């Protein structure tokens, strides 16, 4: 009976390890390509700039959190509607992959397209919900849509399963928007989305966020919302620029270790604005 030489056993082991290493490297490269594609889709579908609105400040901060193999589907948008009002949206798609990033683009484009048909936030979300259901996807999205009338400072908002908006006034008051909201987009047909009316006076701010801003390993949603409410209140009293407030909100999310995409959209009215 022949005996294998120890060197033969070692060579065989090294060959097997080499083959396993090559397979792992190939899978890692494939996954990295998928993540890079999802990130490119995600970034390419976000607006390159925000509209300029006399008397108001619009600012956004966005921090992707593609830890490991996950890529989120958060989005934000702001655009001028046919009636001269400003449409603003923020939302989050279920899932963390290429499909979620692509679906995010469909939701954002759908909202923009349907805004040419109706500028009523509740009707707009209802039409978008029906459109997404017609696409036959298994994904869904949470979303808040806001219609800003620059001539009056009136904000009309509707919410589809998303985190409440936050507000703060120049005289030191702040809190969560008191609205009912409806279910996420793409879940069930013929849904209704109630509209809540707000008014921005001089120095006031209105803040929209995704859950990556207010929820993470180091804090729960309620704590995160309280943190942003306090920050918005201080910023409004101090007359902080909308850009600085958005940046401060994102920095706060980074300090607590957000595990998801984090997006914040700030609407501020200039302190020199005339009274309503």
Secondary structure, DSSP 8 states (H G I E B T S, - for coil): -----HHHHHHHHHHHHHHHHHHHHHHHHHHHHHHHHHHHHHHHTS-S-----TTEEEEEEEE----TT----EEEEEEE-TTS-EEEEEEEESSSSHHHHHHHHHHHHHHHHHTTT---HHHHHHHHHHHHHHHT-S--EEEEEEEEETTTTEEEEEEEB----EEE-TTS-EEE-----B--BTSSSS----EEEEE--TT-EEEEE-HHHH-BTTB-HHHHHHHHHHHHHHHHHHT--HHHHHHHHHHHHHHTT--S-EEEEEEEE-TT----
